[in-house]
Amino acid sequence: MPEQAMVSGPDRIQYEGVFSVAELFRLIDEWLLDKGYYRVEPKHVESAKPEGKFVELELTPGKELTDYAKALMRIKIQMSNIKDATLETPDGKKQKLNQGTVLITVSSALETDYQDRWESKPVFMFIRSVYDKYIFRSLTGGFEGTIKNDVEHFKKTVSGFLNLHRYTT
């Protein structure tokens, strides 16, 4: 069974104001593609309420670092009170955006032996524990650093996108 070690705890990005839901989703998809993560969407819920639309989306992207280790992220996006908004740009054109509240939670983990190669016999499990503790430990530090950098870059990219709309209104 693969083992998962938490690399970065749940970090939060909160925003309330005007933004584009479609552009936010496009930005996240492009970021995942650029960084080499495959996209998995285990949960997507949308509901319309009188105060606005509610959207909850959970992504669990992963990236294979080696044939033994894999980077995992968990991105949970909650949007509430989403309403359509029309803004006028400085050059007089009208732009259709959305207005509401966004909460994005990001956490990451390092998963080892994700192909279950070392779980078939007890001797292999013992060798794996020795391998993880003494040999692989020097490599996992580098992998954890890579994952932390990816999470920080993701947070800066999304925060920058959301804060950019703050100055366009």
C-alpha positions as a Markdown table, in Angstrom:
| # | Residue | x | y | z |
|---|---|---|---|---|
| 1 | Met | 0.0 | 0.0 | 0.0 |
| 2 | Pro | 1.4 | 3.4 | -0.9 |
| 3 | Glu | 2.6 | 5.7 | 1.9 |
| 4 | Gln | 1.8 | 9.3 | 1.9 |
| 5 | Ala | 3.8 | 11.9 | 3.8 |
| 6 | Met | 2.3 | 15.4 | 4.2 |
| 7 | Val | 4.5 | 18.0 | 2.7 |
| 8 | Ser | 2.6 | 21.2 | 3.2 |
| 9 | Gly | -0.5 | 21.6 | 5.4 |
| 10 | Pro | -3.7 | 23.1 | 4.3 |
| 11 | Asp | -3.0 | 26.7 | 3.0 |
| 12 | Arg | -5.9 | 29.0 | 2.3 |
| 13 | Ile | -6.6 | 31.7 | -0.3 |
| 14 | Gln | -9.6 | 33.8 | 0.4 |
| 15 | Tyr | -11.1 | 36.4 | -1.9 |
| 16 | Glu | -14.3 | 38.4 | -2.1 |
| 17 | Gly | -15.1 | 40.6 | -5.0 |
| 18 | Val | -15.3 | 40.7 | -8.8 |
| 19 | Phe | -13.5 | 38.0 | -10.8 |
| 20 | Ser | -14.1 | 35.6 | -13.7 |
| 21 | Val | -15.0 | 32.0 | -12.7 |
| 22 | Ala | -14.2 | 30.7 | -16.2 |
| 23 | Glu | -10.9 | 32.4 | -16.2 |
| 24 | Leu | -10.0 | 31.1 | -12.7 |
| 25 | Phe | -10.7 | 27.5 | -13.8 |
| 26 | Arg | -8.8 | 28.0 | -17.0 |
| 27 | Leu | -5.8 | 29.4 | -15.1 |
| 28 | Ile | -5.8 | 26.5 | -12.7 |
| 29 | Asp | -6.0 | 24.0 | -15.6 |
| 30 | Glu | -3.2 | 25.7 | -17.5 |
| 31 | Trp | -1.0 | 25.8 | -14.4 |
| 32 | Leu | -1.5 | 22.1 | -13.8 |
| 33 | Leu | -0.7 | 21.3 | -17.4 |
| 34 | Asp | 2.4 | 23.5 | -17.4 |
| 35 | Lys | 3.8 | 21.9 | -14.2 |
| 36 | Gly | 3.2 | 18.4 | -15.5 |
| 37 | Tyr | 0.3 | 17.4 | -13.2 |
| 38 | Tyr | -2.5 | 15.2 | -14.4 |
| 39 | Arg | -5.9 | 16.5 | -13.4 |
| 40 | Val | -8.3 | 14.4 | -11.3 |
| 41 | Glu | -11.7 | 15.8 | -10.3 |
| 42 | Pro | -13.4 | 13.6 | -7.7 |
| 43 | Lys | -16.0 | 16.1 | -6.7 |
| 44 | His | -17.9 | 18.9 | -8.5 |
| 45 | Val | -21.1 | 20.3 | -7.0 |
| 46 | Glu | -23.1 | 23.3 | -8.2 |
| 47 | Ser | -26.3 | 24.6 | -6.9 |
| 48 | Ala | -28.4 | 27.7 | -7.5 |
| 49 | Lys | -29.6 | 29.6 | -4.4 |
| 50 | Pro | -31.5 | 32.9 | -4.1 |
| 51 | Glu | -28.4 | 34.7 | -2.9 |
| 52 | Gly | -26.3 | 33.4 | -5.8 |
| 53 | Lys | -24.7 | 30.3 | -7.2 |
| 54 | Phe | -22.7 | 27.9 | -5.0 |
| 55 | Val | -19.8 | 25.9 | -6.5 |
| 56 | Glu | -17.7 | 23.3 | -4.8 |
| 57 | Leu | -14.9 | 21.7 | -6.7 |
| 58 | Glu | -12.2 | 19.3 | -5.5 |
| 59 | Leu | -9.1 | 18.5 | -7.5 |
| 60 | Thr | -6.5 | 15.8 | -6.7 |
| 61 | Pro | -3.8 | 16.4 | -9.3 |
| 62 | Gly | -0.6 | 14.2 | -9.2 |
| 63 | Lys | 2.7 | 14.1 | -10.9 |
| 64 | Glu | 5.1 | 11.2 | -11.1 |
| 65 | Leu | 8.5 | 12.2 | -9.9 |
| 66 | Thr | 10.1 | 8.8 | -10.3 |
| 67 | Asp | 8.8 | 5.2 | -10.7 |
| 68 | Tyr | 8.8 | 5.1 | -6.9 |
| 69 | Ala | 7.6 | 8.6 | -5.8 |
| 70 | Lys | 4.7 | 10.8 | -6.8 |
| 71 | Ala | 3.7 | 14.3 | -5.9 |
| 72 | Leu | 0.1 | 14.8 | -4.9 |
| 73 | Met | -1.9 | 18.0 | -4.4 |
| 74 | Arg | -5.4 | 18.5 | -3.0 |
| 75 | Ile | -7.1 | 21.6 | -4.2 |
| 76 | Lys | -10.5 | 22.4 | -2.8 |
| 77 | Ile | -12.4 | 25.4 | -4.3 |
| 78 | Gln | -15.6 | 26.7 | -2.7 |
| 79 | Met | -17.4 | 29.6 | -4.3 |
| 80 | Ser | -20.5 | 31.1 | -2.8 |
| 81 | Asn | -22.9 | 33.9 | -3.7 |
| 82 | Ile | -21.7 | 33.9 | -7.3 |
| 83 | Lys | -23.6 | 36.4 | -9.3 |
| 84 | Asp | -23.1 | 37.9 | -12.8 |
| 85 | Ala | -21.6 | 41.4 | -12.9 |
| 86 | Thr | -21.0 | 43.7 | -15.8 |
| 87 | Leu | -18.1 | 46.2 | -15.6 |
| 88 | Glu | -17.2 | 49.0 | -17.9 |
| 89 | Thr | -13.5 | 49.0 | -18.9 |
| 90 | Pro | -11.6 | 52.4 | -19.1 |
| 91 | Asp | -12.0 | 52.3 | -22.9 |
| 92 | Gly | -15.8 | 52.1 | -22.7 |
| 93 | Lys | -16.3 | 48.4 | -23.4 |
| 94 | Lys | -18.5 | 46.3 | -21.2 |
| 95 | Gln | -17.0 | 43.2 | -19.6 |
| 96 | Lys | -19.0 | 40.3 | -18.1 |
| 97 | Leu | -17.5 | 39.0 | -14.9 |
| 98 | Asn | -18.7 | 37.3 | -11.7 |
| 99 | Gln | -19.0 | 38.6 | -8.2 |
| 100 | Gly | -18.8 | 36.5 | -5.0 |
| 101 | Thr | -16.6 | 34.8 | -2.4 |
| 102 | Val | -13.9 | 32.3 | -3.2 |
| 103 | Leu | -12.1 | 30.0 | -0.7 |
| 104 | Ile | -9.3 | 27.8 | -2.1 |
| 105 | Thr | -7.5 | 25.3 | 0.2 |
| 106 | Val | -4.3 | 23.6 | -1.0 |
| 107 | Ser | -2.3 | 20.8 | 0.6 |
| 108 | Ser | 0.3 | 18.5 | -0.8 |
| 109 | Ala | 1.9 | 15.1 | -0.1 |
| 110 | Leu | 4.6 | 12.8 | -1.3 |
| 111 | Glu | 3.4 | 9.3 | -2.1 |
| 112 | Thr | 6.0 | 6.5 | -2.2 |
| 113 | Asp | 5.6 | 3.0 | -3.7 |
| 114 | Tyr | 2.5 | 4.1 | -5.6 |
| 115 | Gln | 2.7 | 1.0 | -7.8 |
| 116 | Asp | 2.7 | -1.4 | -4.9 |
| 117 | Arg | 5.9 | -3.2 | -6.0 |
| 118 | Trp | 7.2 | -3.6 | -2.4 |
| 119 | Glu | 4.0 | -5.0 | -0.8 |
| 120 | Ser | 3.9 | -8.5 | -2.2 |
| 121 | Lys | 6.1 | -10.3 | 0.4 |
| 122 | Pro | 7.1 | -9.4 | 4.0 |
| 123 | Val | 10.8 | -9.5 | 3.1 |
| 124 | Phe | 10.2 | -6.8 | 0.5 |
| 125 | Met | 8.3 | -4.7 | 3.0 |
| 126 | Phe | 11.3 | -4.9 | 5.4 |
| 127 | Ile | 13.7 | -4.0 | 2.6 |
| 128 | Arg | 11.4 | -1.1 | 1.6 |
| 129 | Ser | 11.4 | 0.3 | 5.2 |
| 130 | Val | 15.2 | 0.2 | 5.3 |
| 131 | Tyr | 15.4 | 1.7 | 1.8 |
| 132 | Asp | 13.0 | 4.5 | 2.8 |
| 133 | Lys | 14.8 | 5.2 | 6.1 |
| 134 | Tyr | 18.4 | 5.2 | 5.0 |
| 135 | Ile | 18.8 | 5.4 | 1.3 |
| 136 | Phe | 15.8 | 7.2 | -0.1 |
| 137 | Arg | 15.7 | 9.9 | 2.7 |
| 138 | Ser | 18.3 | 12.0 | 0.8 |
| 139 | Leu | 16.1 | 12.0 | -2.3 |
| 140 | Thr | 12.8 | 12.7 | -0.6 |
| 141 | Gly | 14.2 | 16.0 | 0.8 |
| 142 | Gly | 14.6 | 17.2 | -2.8 |
| 143 | Phe | 11.2 | 15.9 | -3.8 |
| 144 | Glu | 9.6 | 17.6 | -0.8 |
| 145 | Gly | 11.3 | 20.9 | -1.8 |
| 146 | Thr | 10.0 | 20.5 | -5.4 |
| 147 | Ile | 6.4 | 19.9 | -4.1 |
| 148 | Lys | 6.6 | 22.9 | -1.7 |
| 149 | Asn | 7.8 | 25.1 | -4.5 |
| 150 | Asp | 5.0 | 24.0 | -6.7 |
| 151 | Val | 2.4 | 24.7 | -4.0 |
| 152 | Glu | 3.9 | 28.2 | -3.3 |
| 153 | His | 3.9 | 29.0 | -7.1 |
| 154 | Phe | 0.3 | 27.8 | -7.4 |
| 155 | Lys | -0.8 | 30.0 | -4.4 |
| 156 | Lys | 1.1 | 33.1 | -5.9 |
| 157 | Thr | -0.4 | 32.5 | -9.3 |
| 158 | Val | -4.0 | 32.2 | -8.1 |
| 159 | Ser | -3.7 | 35.0 | -5.6 |
| 160 | Gly | -2.2 | 37.3 | -8.2 |
| 161 | Phe | -5.0 | 36.5 | -10.6 |
| 162 | Leu | -7.7 | 37.2 | -8.0 |
| 163 | Asn | -6.0 | 40.4 | -6.7 |
| 164 | Leu | -5.6 | 41.7 | -10.3 |
| 165 | His | -9.3 | 42.0 | -10.5 |
| 166 | Arg | -9.3 | 44.1 | -7.4 |
| 167 | Tyr | -7.6 | 46.9 | -9.4 |
| 168 | Thr | -9.7 | 46.7 | -12.6 |
| 169 | Thr | -13.0 | 47.8 | -11.0 |
